[in-house]
Amino acid sequence: MRWKGQLVSWKDDRGFGFIATERSDRQVFVHIKAFANRGRRPQGNERVSFEVVTDDQNRLQARSVAFLDESAAPMQFAKVNPLPMCLACWFMCSLAAVTCLGRLPNYVFAHYLISSVITFFVYAWDKSAAVAKRWRTAENSLHLCDLLGGWPGGILAQQLYRHKTSKRSFQVVFWITVAANCGAVALLLHPNRRQLLEVALESVRQ
């Protein structure tokens, strides 16, 4: 007999989640391999039907999981969070504006643009590898791409592919790289940046 429920918790980067159902007070564990339709990646909050088995510790597990609404497109972009997207857009537009005004060299904007494009594709590759169970890109490599100026592209990929957005530890480090980049650009725009750099270097030496 098949049960019906809702996928209330889905950790896409780890490939598992839980299903809530009226048949049991306990949530049912579900792994990505239990889904019958491998061409459609779970996003969370979908209605599903499934069979229930118990493991050696009497925990409920789902198998032969099917989406109740299979009319949806198998590959969909996630809903975009507007706040991070607006921040990335504001940063790039502001960078373009100050470059046009001659307050920054052209190569600074070009660096951020090229780095963002590269970082976007690195994230997209890692997401594709996660879906296909291939060799993954190390998180340190993603963070390095963000730190070197690619974080606007990183935000775009995170939101479009819903990649790494639910992993708190990753997000903490990611936003540190964003703050570091914003601080670096602010320093480049400061009229007394040479004096500030000298003070910073002197404090490091001490």
HELIX and SHEET records of a PDB file:
HELIX    1   1 ILE A   32  ALA A   34  5                                   3    
HELIX    2   2 PRO A   82  CYS A  100  1                                  19    
HELIX    3   3 ASN A  106  ALA A  132  1                                  27    
HELIX    4   4 GLU A  139  CYS A  145  1                                   7    
HELIX    5   5 ASP A  146  GLY A  150  3                                   5    
HELIX    6   6 TRP A  151  TYR A  161  1                                  11    
HELIX    7   7 ARG A  168  LEU A  189  1                                  22    
HELIX    8   8 ARG A  193  ARG A  205  1                                  13    
SHEET    1   A 5 VAL A  28  HIS A  31  0                                        
SHEET    2   A 5 PHE A  16  ALA A  20 -1                                        
SHEET    3   A 5 TRP A   3  LYS A  11 -1                                        
SHEET    4   A 5 ARG A  47  THR A  54 -1                                        
SHEET    5   A 5 LEU A  60  PHE A  67 -1                                        
END                                                                             
